[in-house]
Amino acid sequence: MEPKTKETFLKIDTALCNGCRACELACSFYLKGFCDPTISKIKITRDNETGEVFCDIPSSCPECSYEAEPPCVAACATGALIVKE
């Protein structure tokens, strides 16, 4: 894929998100070169009692917004995190 020429915006389908947090790890690795969810721009939490997943994602991330496919989107195995056109 060719790099985007305009800013990329992210969208998450919370019904598809299973709370695996792979997007957090991919984000932190892209930003700093190691996996640390505390530095990720994306924050995913899961209520272990109810199974409900809460997602806090930036609508646009300046660090990788011009990537053809942001690393967080590529890491999402369920397809919950997508690039919004």
N, C-alpha and C positions, 0 to 999 in steps of 0.2 A: 504494500500500500504506500502511496505517496503521502508525505506529510500534509496536514491540513494547512490551508492558507488563512483560515479564520479561526477564531476562538472556539474551542470545543466545550460543550456543556454536558454534564452527566445527569442521568436519571436512574432511580432504583425502583424496582418492583418489589415491594416488601413482601408480597405473597410468595415470590420465588426465592427470596433470600433465606438461607438456612442458618445464618449466623456463623459460618465457618471462619470468617475474618481473613480469608486469603487476600482480599483486596487491601486490607490494612498492611499486611506483610509486604505485598508487592509495592505499595505506595512508599513505605519506609525504605525498602531496598533501593527503589529508584531515586529517592531523595538523598540518602546517605550511604548507600552501598552495604547496608546490613539490615537485618530484620528486627525492628523494634516498633510495635504498634503504638507506643506512646508518642512517636514523632510523626505518625501517619496523619494525613489531612482528613482521612475517612475514619469515623468512629462507629463501630458496630458493637452492640450489647445485646445479650440474650437473657431473658428471665427464665432460669432453669426450672422453675415450678410450672409456669404456664407454657413455656416454649416460645413465647412471643419475642420477636426480634425487633430491635429499635436501630434505625440507621440514621446517622448524621453525616451527610456527604456535602461537600461544597458543590454548588451548581456549576462552578467553573474553577479550575485549579491553575493558577498561573505557572506552576512549575512544569506541568506537562500538557497544558491545554492545546498545544500545537502538535502533539504527537498524533500520528495516523490512528493508532490504537493505544490509548493510555494503558499503562501496566496494570492498573486496578481492574479495568474492563477485561483485559486478556486473562487475568487470574480468576475471574468469576466463573466457576464451573457450572452454575445453575442458570446463567444468563440473566440474572437479576439486575446486574449493573450494565447499563448501555450508554452509548453516546446519543444524546438527544439532538436530532437534526433541526 
